[in-house]
Amino acid sequence: MFYYGGMTPDLASAGNAEARQAALATLGGQTRELIDAVVLTDVPEDEITAVTAELAALTGRLRTLQRTAPQSFEAGPDGVPRHPGNAVIGSANPHALPLIVESTPERTVRAELAFRPSHEGPPGWVHGGVSAMILDHLLGHAAAVAGSPGMTGTLSVRYRRPVPYGEPLLATAEHTRSEGRKTWVEGRIALPDGTVLVEATGLFITPSGWGRSGPE
Ligand SMILES: CCCCC/C=C\C/C=C\C/C=C\C/C=C\CCCC(=O)SCCNC(=O)CCNC(=O)[C@H](O)C(C)(C)COP(=O)(O)OP(=O)(O)OC[C@H]1O[C@@H](n2cnc3c(N)ncnc32)[C@H](O)[C@@H]1OP(=O)(O)O
């Protein structure tokens, strides 16, 4: 089991851990709705002020009992690793899409996704850093699925066309080669018809001490 930043294990007992995870995922989803409502709202100023006061009260309730770090990488009940606090895939992290990554029998990875208005960079389009973040994670997942989990050493991104939000997209990635602790991976975000919008290549390096399933 790997905990980031010296954090402590989940305080929940094994018996109610699943229900708690589901509740946190629901809270994460509702907070994503809130984020998009905030960036799109056009209500009057006094209503903005009233909502802000209610949000401050809700924030205080959550802050009455806090962890030292977000929920970490752990094995799910089905054996599939999950990471509820992760910025890209975390069900309990409102910052995450969350990206749901699937592995194929060929050990490539894919994720259906749709960006939201809160991901806007250039007016009407997704921020390039957000696309790069998604590809960073997906490429890292492809390296892990190929048996070479690692940290991103380099990530090179080519933006071919602007990326829309609010539309279904498909992200895919695959391992290309490995040499010792270095693994090269490539991937892309495309429209459903296969038109590539953004493509990336990455070099992932397995830190010494990591095994085939990651940090030990
Ligand atoms: C986030 C989840 C992580 C958990 C993963 C666990 C399990 C996986 C299972 C499922 C997970 C699925 C997906 C998630 C995975 C990843 C996605 C997110 C990834 C990130 O978001 S991660 C954050 C950004 N990332 C960093 O925060 C890295 C900071 N950095 C370091 O931690 C070190 O820097 C490190 C480890 C990179 C190297 O350190 P080191 O000491 O092991 O390496 P060393 O110096 O010995 O070099 C050995 C050879 O690599 C060459 N080399 C070194 N660094 C290079 C570089 N940057 N570019 C090109 N070549 C490089 C040298 O030139 C030498 O080459 P040569 O052998 O030919 O001389």
The ligand as an SDF file (V2000), in Angstrom:
LIG
                    3D

 69 71  0  0  0  0  0  0  0  0999 V2000
    0.1260    9.1570  -10.0550 C   0  0  0  0  0  0  0  0  0  0  0  0
    0.0650    7.6990   -9.7280 C   0  0  0  0  0  0  0  0  0  0  0  0
    1.3850    7.0900   -9.4850 C   0  0  0  0  0  0  0  0  0  0  0  0
    1.3000    5.6760   -9.0150 C   0  0  0  0  0  0  0  0  0  0  0  0
    1.5560    4.6690  -10.1240 C   0  0  0  0  0  0  0  0  0  0  0  0
    1.4740    3.3020   -9.6060 C   0  0  0  0  0  0  0  0  0  0  0  0
    1.0160    2.2450  -10.2420 C   0  0  0  0  0  0  0  0  0  0  0  0
    0.5690    2.3030  -11.6370 C   0  0  0  0  0  0  0  0  0  0  0  0
   -0.7740    1.7160  -11.8520 C   0  0  0  0  0  0  0  0  0  0  0  0
   -1.7680    2.4880  -12.3770 C   0  0  0  0  0  0  0  0  0  0  0  0
   -1.5450    3.9240  -12.4970 C   0  0  0  0  0  0  0  0  0  0  0  0
   -2.0060    4.4550  -13.7530 C   0  0  0  0  0  0  0  0  0  0  0  0
   -1.7200    5.6920  -14.1380 C   0  0  0  0  0  0  0  0  0  0  0  0
   -0.9800    6.7090  -13.3360 C   0  0  0  0  0  0  0  0  0  0  0  0
    0.4580    6.8040  -13.6150 C   0  0  0  0  0  0  0  0  0  0  0  0
    1.0930    7.9400  -13.9320 C   0  0  0  0  0  0  0  0  0  0  0  0
    0.4430    9.1590  -14.4480 C   0  0  0  0  0  0  0  0  0  0  0  0
    0.8350   10.4320  -13.7600 C   0  0  0  0  0  0  0  0  0  0  0  0
    2.2930   10.6300  -13.6970 C   0  0  0  0  0  0  0  0  0  0  0  0
    2.6970   11.8840  -13.0290 C   0  0  0  0  0  0  0  0  0  0  0  0
    2.0270   12.8530  -12.9800 O   0  0  0  0  0  0  0  0  0  0  0  0
    4.2270   11.8320  -12.2940 S   0  0  0  0  0  0  0  0  0  0  0  0
    4.4820   13.5050  -11.7720 C   0  0  0  0  0  0  0  0  0  0  0  0
    5.4130   14.2720  -12.6730 C   0  0  0  0  0  0  0  0  0  0  0  0
    6.7330   13.6990  -12.6870 N   0  0  0  0  0  0  0  0  0  0  0  0
    7.5730   13.8290  -11.6600 C   0  0  0  0  0  0  0  0  0  0  0  0
    7.2810   14.4380  -10.6600 O   0  0  0  0  0  0  0  0  0  0  0  0
    8.9380   13.1890  -11.8230 C   0  0  0  0  0  0  0  0  0  0  0  0
    9.9630   13.8580  -10.9320 C   0  0  0  0  0  0  0  0  0  0  0  0
   11.2480   13.2650  -11.1860 N   0  0  0  0  0  0  0  0  0  0  0  0
   11.6440   12.1520  -10.5530 C   0  0  0  0  0  0  0  0  0  0  0  0
   11.0020   11.6430   -9.6380 O   0  0  0  0  0  0  0  0  0  0  0  0
   12.9140   11.5560  -11.0210 C   0  0  0  0  0  0  0  0  0  0  0  0
   13.7080   12.5210  -11.6380 O   0  0  0  0  0  0  0  0  0  0  0  0
   12.6980   10.3690  -11.9890 C   0  0  0  0  0  0  0  0  0  0  0  0
   11.9550    9.2170  -11.2350 C   0  0  0  0  0  0  0  0  0  0  0  0
   11.8910   10.7890  -13.2340 C   0  0  0  0  0  0  0  0  0  0  0  0
   14.0570    9.8690  -12.4380 C   0  0  0  0  0  0  0  0  0  0  0  0
   14.8350    9.7490  -11.2920 O   0  0  0  0  0  0  0  0  0  0  0  0
   15.8570    8.5490  -11.1230 P   0  0  0  0  0  0  0  0  0  0  0  0
   16.7580    8.8770   -9.9760 O   0  0  0  0  0  0  0  0  0  0  0  0
   15.1410    7.2560  -11.0550 O   0  0  0  0  0  0  0  0  0  0  0  0
   16.6050    8.6040  -12.5030 O   0  0  0  0  0  0  0  0  0  0  0  0
   18.1310    8.6380  -12.8370 P   0  0  0  0  0  0  0  0  0  0  0  0
   18.6890    9.9570  -12.5890 O   0  0  0  0  0  0  0  0  0  0  0  0
   18.7820    7.4420  -12.1830 O   0  0  0  0  0  0  0  0  0  0  0  0
   18.0890    8.4180  -14.4170 O   0  0  0  0  0  0  0  0  0  0  0  0
   17.7280    7.1830  -14.9990 C   0  0  0  0  0  0  0  0  0  0  0  0
   17.7590    7.4030  -16.5040 C   0  0  0  0  0  0  0  0  0  0  0  0
   16.6160    8.2130  -16.8700 O   0  0  0  0  0  0  0  0  0  0  0  0
   17.0670    9.4430  -17.4750 C   0  0  0  0  0  0  0  0  0  0  0  0
   16.1850   10.5060  -17.0100 N   0  0  0  0  0  0  0  0  0  0  0  0
   15.9270   10.8510  -15.7430 C   0  0  0  0  0  0  0  0  0  0  0  0
   15.0350   11.8030  -15.6750 N   0  0  0  0  0  0  0  0  0  0  0  0
   14.7030   12.1120  -16.9470 C   0  0  0  0  0  0  0  0  0  0  0  0
   13.8100   13.0240  -17.5220 C   0  0  0  0  0  0  0  0  0  0  0  0
   13.0480   13.8290  -16.7790 N   0  0  0  0  0  0  0  0  0  0  0  0
   13.7030   13.0450  -18.8630 N   0  0  0  0  0  0  0  0  0  0  0  0
   14.4450   12.2360  -19.6140 C   0  0  0  0  0  0  0  0  0  0  0  0
   15.3020   11.3210  -19.1110 N   0  0  0  0  0  0  0  0  0  0  0  0
   15.4390   11.2810  -17.7970 C   0  0  0  0  0  0  0  0  0  0  0  0
   18.4910    9.6180  -17.0380 C   0  0  0  0  0  0  0  0  0  0  0  0
   19.1960   10.3830  -17.9490 O   0  0  0  0  0  0  0  0  0  0  0  0
   18.9710    8.1960  -16.9660 C   0  0  0  0  0  0  0  0  0  0  0  0
   19.2520    7.7500  -18.2870 O   0  0  0  0  0  0  0  0  0  0  0  0
   20.5050    6.8180  -18.6140 P   0  0  0  0  0  0  0  0  0  0  0  0
   20.3170    5.5510  -17.7820 O   0  0  0  0  0  0  0  0  0  0  0  0
   20.4230    6.5480  -20.0780 O   0  0  0  0  0  0  0  0  0  0  0  0
   21.7030    7.5920  -18.1990 O   0  0  0  0  0  0  0  0  0  0  0  0
  1  2  1  0
  2  3  1  0
  3  4  1  0
  4  5  1  0
  5  6  1  0
  6  7  2  0
  7  8  1  0
  8  9  1  0
  9 10  2  0
 10 11  1  0
 11 12  1  0
 12 13  2  0
 13 14  1  0
 14 15  1  0
 15 16  2  0
 16 17  1  0
 17 18  1  0
 18 19  1  0
 19 20  1  0
 20 21  2  0
 20 22  1  0
 22 23  1  0
 23 24  1  0
 24 25  1  0
 25 26  1  0
 26 27  2  0
 26 28  1  0
 28 29  1  0
 29 30  1  0
 30 31  1  0
 31 32  2  0
 31 33  1  0
 33 34  1  0
 33 35  1  0
 35 36  1  0
 35 37  1  0
 35 38  1  0
 38 39  1  0
 39 40  1  0
 40 41  2  0
 40 42  1  0
 40 43  1  0
 43 44  1  0
 44 45  2  0
 44 46  1  0
 44 47  1  0
 47 48  1  0
 48 49  1  0
 49 50  1  0
 49 64  1  0
 50 51  1  0
 51 52  1  0
 51 62  1  0
 52 53  1  0
 52 61  1  0
 53 54  2  0
 54 55  1  0
 55 56  1  0
 55 61  2  0
 56 57  1  0
 56 58  2  0
 58 59  1  0
 59 60  2  0
 60 61  1  0
 62 63  1  0
 62 64  1  0
 64 65  1  0
 65 66  1  0
 66 67  2  0
 66 68  1  0
 66 69  1  0
M  END
$$$$
